[in-house]
């Protein structure tokens, strides 16, 4: 187990990362501009497909829906790729943070590669395959975050964890004001040990979550609508999206584990 000094260093690194989230580079700013234009250019069947994401997120938070991952399968993967004999979440909770960091980084790379192939394949058909890409990339994001949760010893079968996962997606998709707001909410949750129901109220309605997520597509998805050329844009867009979402999950779950261990050290 880490020393208190090592835990403090992890926390310092996480806080530095949080500060670094304050800026959006040009590509991200561009992606938040043209939604009136996007709405006009997007066929009705694509709008209908996007609208289903609200129901998908509701279903996921309520019961996991079709996106719930196999906890035992992930635990077996962790055992296979570490020197630890882990058979449960309680065993994983006792793993060194360095192993959690390494496993999360490998998972991020693997899922980003899958998203790259997915974006390229659906980008090939332009706007007609965009309707397929949107729910699939949401599924990759949700499953990646659930696996990151398990790697850090948290159970995505619990409703509170599924809400936290949606908050991670919100964080990765938000602008500076949204990121700061979510960090404050999550910090209060850590400190006050609020229940899943209270975390639920922080989502402030499913439409806010949905539109925040959709805003992350913006102009970038307009480029993906171009047949053939959309392969390049689709691959890059999906890769960067999953990398950002996975990074948010890695850092926010790591922060929870660090804070819990620091509290245990104080006790």
C-alpha positions as CSV (number, residue, x, y, z in Angstrom):
1,X,0.0,0.0,0.0
2,X,1.1,3.6,-0.7
3,X,2.5,5.9,1.9
4,X,0.7,9.0,2.8
5,X,3.3,11.1,0.9
6,X,2.8,8.9,-2.2
7,X,-1.0,9.4,-2.0
8,X,-0.6,13.1,-1.6
9,X,1.6,13.1,-4.8
10,X,-1.1,11.3,-6.7
11,X,-3.7,13.8,-5.5
12,X,-1.4,16.7,-6.5
13,X,-1.0,15.3,-10.0
14,X,-4.8,14.8,-10.3
15,X,-5.4,18.4,-9.1
16,X,-2.9,19.7,-11.8
17,X,-4.9,17.7,-14.4
18,X,-8.1,19.3,-13.2
19,X,-6.6,22.8,-13.7
20,X,-5.4,21.8,-17.1
21,X,-9.0,21.1,-18.1
22,X,-9.8,24.8,-18.0
23,X,-8.9,25.4,-21.7
24,X,-10.5,24.3,-24.9
25,X,-8.3,24.2,-28.0
26,X,-9.6,25.5,-31.3
27,X,-11.0,22.3,-32.6
28,X,-13.1,21.9,-29.4
29,X,-14.4,25.4,-29.6
30,X,-15.3,25.0,-33.2
31,X,-17.3,21.9,-32.4
32,X,-19.7,23.9,-30.2
33,X,-20.8,26.5,-32.8
34,X,-23.0,25.2,-35.6
35,X,-26.0,23.3,-34.2
36,X,-28.6,25.3,-36.1
37,X,-26.7,24.4,-39.2
38,X,-26.2,20.8,-38.1
39,X,-30.0,20.5,-37.4
40,X,-30.8,21.7,-40.9
41,X,-28.3,19.4,-42.6
42,X,-29.1,16.3,-40.6
43,X,-31.9,14.0,-42.0
44,X,-34.9,13.2,-39.9
45,X,-33.8,9.6,-39.3
46,X,-30.5,10.7,-37.8
47,X,-32.4,13.1,-35.5
48,X,-34.6,10.2,-34.4
49,X,-31.5,8.1,-33.7
50,X,-29.9,10.8,-31.7
51,X,-33.1,11.3,-29.7
52,X,-33.0,7.7,-28.6
53,X,-29.8,8.4,-26.7
54,X,-31.9,10.1,-23.9
55,X,-33.8,6.8,-23.4
56,X,-30.5,4.9,-23.6
57,X,-29.0,6.9,-20.8
58,X,-32.1,6.7,-18.7
59,X,-32.1,3.0,-19.1
60,X,-28.5,2.7,-18.3
61,X,-28.7,4.6,-15.1
62,X,-31.8,2.9,-13.9
63,X,-30.8,-0.7,-14.5
64,X,-27.7,-0.9,-16.7
65,X,-29.7,-1.8,-19.7
66,X,-27.8,-3.4,-22.6
67,X,-24.6,-1.6,-21.7
68,X,-23.9,-3.3,-18.4
69,X,-20.5,-5.1,-18.5
70,X,-19.6,-8.4,-17.0
71,X,-17.9,-7.7,-13.7
72,X,-16.4,-11.2,-13.4
73,X,-15.0,-11.0,-16.9
74,X,-13.2,-7.7,-16.0
75,X,-12.0,-9.2,-12.7
76,X,-10.5,-12.2,-14.6
77,X,-8.8,-9.8,-17.0
78,X,-7.3,-7.9,-14.1
79,X,-6.0,-11.0,-12.5
80,X,-4.5,-12.2,-15.8
81,X,-2.6,-8.9,-16.2
82,X,-1.3,-8.3,-12.7
83,X,0.7,-10.3,-10.1
84,X,-2.2,-10.2,-7.6
85,X,-4.7,-12.9,-6.8
86,X,-7.9,-10.9,-7.2
87,X,-11.3,-12.6,-7.2
88,X,-13.5,-9.8,-6.0
89,X,-13.9,-6.0,-5.9
90,X,-12.6,-6.1,-2.3
91,X,-9.4,-7.7,-3.5
92,X,-9.1,-5.0,-6.3
93,X,-9.5,-2.2,-3.7
94,X,-6.3,-3.4,-2.0
95,X,-4.2,-3.3,-5.2
96,X,-1.5,-0.6,-5.5
97,X,-2.6,2.5,-7.3
98,X,0.3,2.0,-9.7
99,X,-1.4,-1.2,-11.0
100,X,-4.7,0.7,-11.4
101,X,-3.0,3.4,-13.4
102,X,-1.3,0.9,-15.7
103,X,-4.4,-1.2,-16.3
104,X,-6.5,1.9,-17.0
105,X,-3.9,3.3,-19.5
106,X,-3.9,0.0,-21.4
107,X,-7.7,-0.1,-21.4
108,X,-7.8,3.5,-22.7
109,X,-5.5,2.6,-25.6
110,X,-7.4,-0.5,-26.4
111,X,-10.8,1.1,-26.4
112,X,-9.5,4.1,-28.4
113,X,-8.3,1.7,-31.1
114,X,-11.7,0.1,-31.3
115,X,-13.3,3.6,-31.6
116,X,-10.9,4.5,-34.3
117,X,-11.9,1.5,-36.4
118,X,-15.6,2.2,-35.7
119,X,-15.3,5.8,-36.7
120,X,-13.5,5.0,-39.9
121,X,-16.0,2.3,-40.9
122,X,-19.0,4.4,-40.3
123,X,-17.4,7.5,-41.7
124,X,-16.9,5.7,-45.0
125,X,-20.7,6.0,-45.7
126,X,-20.9,9.7,-44.7
127,X,-24.2,10.9,-43.3
128,X,-26.0,7.6,-43.9
129,X,-23.9,5.6,-41.5
130,X,-23.6,8.4,-38.9
131,X,-26.9,7.1,-37.4
132,X,-25.1,3.8,-36.7
133,X,-22.0,5.5,-35.2
134,X,-23.6,7.6,-32.6
135,X,-25.2,4.9,-30.3
136,X,-22.2,2.6,-30.9
137,X,-19.7,5.2,-29.6
138,X,-21.9,5.9,-26.6
139,X,-21.8,2.2,-25.9
140,X,-18.0,2.1,-26.1
141,X,-17.8,5.1,-23.7
142,X,-20.2,3.6,-21.1
143,X,-18.5,0.2,-21.2
144,X,-15.0,1.7,-21.0
145,X,-16.0,3.8,-17.9
146,X,-17.5,0.7,-16.2
147,X,-14.3,-1.2,-16.7
148,X,-12.3,1.7,-15.3
149,X,-14.7,1.7,-12.3
150,X,-14.0,-2.0,-11.7
151,X,-10.2,-1.5,-12.1
152,X,-10.5,1.0,-9.2
153,X,-12.6,-1.3,-7.1
154,X,-16.0,0.2,-7.7
155,X,-19.2,-1.7,-8.7
156,X,-21.0,-0.3,-11.8
157,X,-23.9,-2.6,-10.8
158,X,-24.7,0.0,-8.2
159,X,-26.9,2.9,-9.3
160,X,-24.7,5.5,-7.7
161,X,-21.7,4.3,-9.8
162,X,-23.7,4.5,-13.0
163,X,-24.7,8.1,-12.2
164,X,-21.0,8.8,-11.5
165,X,-20.2,7.3,-14.9
166,X,-22.7,9.6,-16.7
167,X,-21.1,12.5,-14.8
168,X,-17.7,11.5,-16.2
169,X,-19.2,11.6,-19.7
170,X,-20.6,15.1,-18.9
171,X,-17.3,16.2,-17.6
172,X,-15.4,15.1,-20.7
173,X,-18.0,16.8,-23.0
174,X,-18.4,20.1,-21.1
175,X,-16.8,23.5,-21.5
176,X,-14.7,25.2,-18.7
177,X,-17.8,26.3,-16.8
178,X,-19.4,22.9,-16.9
179,X,-16.2,21.1,-15.9
180,X,-15.7,23.4,-12.9
181,X,-19.4,22.8,-11.8
182,X,-19.1,19.0,-12.1
183,X,-15.8,19.0,-10.2
184,X,-17.5,20.9,-7.3
185,X,-20.4,18.6,-7.3
186,X,-18.2,15.5,-7.3
187,X,-15.9,17.0,-4.6
188,X,-19.0,17.6,-2.4
189,X,-20.0,14.0,-3.0
190,X,-16.6,12.7,-1.9
191,X,-16.5,14.8,1.2
192,X,-20.1,14.3,2.3
193,X,-20.6,10.7,1.1
194,X,-23.9,11.6,-0.5
195,X,-26.3,8.9,-1.6
196,X,-26.9,7.8,-5.1
197,X,-30.3,9.6,-5.1
198,X,-28.6,12.9,-4.3
199,X,-26.1,12.3,-7.1
200,X,-29.1,11.6,-9.3
201,X,-30.5,15.1,-8.6
202,X,-27.2,16.6,-9.7
203,X,-27.8,15.5,-13.2
204,X,-30.5,18.2,-13.4
205,X,-32.5,16.4,-16.0
206,X,-31.7,14.0,-18.8
207,X,-31.8,16.6,-21.6
208,X,-28.9,18.5,-20.0
209,X,-26.8,15.4,-20.0
210,X,-27.9,14.5,-23.5
211,X,-27.2,17.9,-25.1
212,X,-23.9,18.2,-23.3
213,X,-23.0,14.8,-24.8
214,X,-24.3,15.8,-28.2
215,X,-22.4,19.1,-28.2
216,X,-19.2,17.1,-28.2
217,X,-19.9,16.1,-31.8
218,X,-20.6,19.6,-33.2
219,X,-18.7,20.6,-36.4
220,X,-16.6,17.4,-36.1
221,X,-19.6,15.2,-37.0
222,X,-20.4,17.5,-39.9
223,X,-17.0,16.6,-41.4
224,X,-17.8,12.9,-40.8
225,X,-20.9,13.3,-43.0
226,X,-18.7,13.6,-46.1
227,X,-18.6,10.2,-47.8
228,X,-15.1,8.6,-48.0
229,X,-13.4,11.6,-46.4
230,X,-15.5,10.9,-43.4
231,X,-13.3,7.9,-42.7
232,X,-10.4,10.1,-41.7
233,X,-12.6,12.5,-39.7
234,X,-14.6,9.6,-38.1
235,X,-11.5,7.7,-37.0
236,X,-9.9,10.8,-35.4
237,X,-13.2,12.1,-33.8
238,X,-14.1,8.8,-32.2
239,X,-10.5,8.1,-31.1
240,X,-10.1,11.5,-29.4
241,X,-13.6,11.2,-27.8
242,X,-13.0,7.9,-26.2
243,X,-9.5,9.0,-25.1
244,X,-11.0,12.1,-23.4
245,X,-13.8,10.2,-21.7
246,X,-11.5,7.4,-20.5
247,X,-9.0,10.0,-19.2
248,X,-11.8,11.7,-17.3
249,X,-12.9,8.4,-15.8
250,X,-9.3,7.4,-14.9
251,X,-8.6,10.6,-13.1
252,X,-11.9,11.0,-11.3
253,X,-12.0,7.4,-10.1
254,X,-8.3,7.6,-9.1
255,X,-9.1,10.7,-7.1
256,X,-11.9,8.8,-5.2
257,X,-9.6,6.0,-4.4
258,X,-6.8,8.3,-3.3
259,X,-9.1,10.3,-1.1
260,X,-10.5,7.2,0.5
261,X,-7.0,5.9,1.3
262,X,-6.0,9.2,2.7
263,X,-9.1,9.1,5.0
264,X,-8.2,5.6,6.1
265,X,-4.7,6.7,6.9
266,X,-6.1,9.5,9.1
267,X,-8.4,7.1,10.9
